[in-house]
Amino acid sequence: MTPRAAGALVALAVLVADQASKLWLLDGLKMADHERIVVTPFFDIRLVWNSGISYSLFPQSTEAGRWTLIAVTAAATLLLALWLWRVASRRAALGLGAIIGGALGNGYDRLTHGAVIDFCDFHVLGWSFYIFNLADTAITLGVLALIADTLLADREQRNREGSTAAQ
């Protein structure tokens, strides 16, 4: 399988898993806004609607703001897809696929619901981390994969140059 195809497959898998989890919350559990299900002493499922972007930055309360975020998401996703089309590294392709799938999942929420559905709430000693979803997790892991690819590609290049010089 080519890196491009692997990345596209990851993007599709992330999109499907993200939307399935959100459908389960809304239609299966029929959760209400801010309703909480305690799972462990440090993790709850709590439904919140995020009208902004990561960490609820730049919340948008108008239709113009919502459509601006949709347009920015679409443009970023298109640029990432172009990068995926050209990438040769499997690690980078998988990372890009995760980011694209997450962006599409959150973009679909914003388009159909007006806001992104977040529900994973980790908390310790009364302090709650930000509430996120599977798409956010995939985006974070995708960025980490791209960083790892850059760092490992540099190391691999140095190793190839060292072994070539030794010959």
Buried (B, 14 or more C-beta within 10 A) or exposed (E): EEBBEBBBBBBBBBBEBBBEBBEEBBEEEEBEEEBEBEEEEEBBBBBBEBBBBBEBEEEBEEEEBBEEBBEEBBEBBEEBBEBBEEBEBBBBBBBBBBBBBBBBBBBBBBBEEEBBBBBBBBBEEEEEEBBBBBBBBBBBBBBEBBEEBBEEBEEEEEEEEEEEEEE
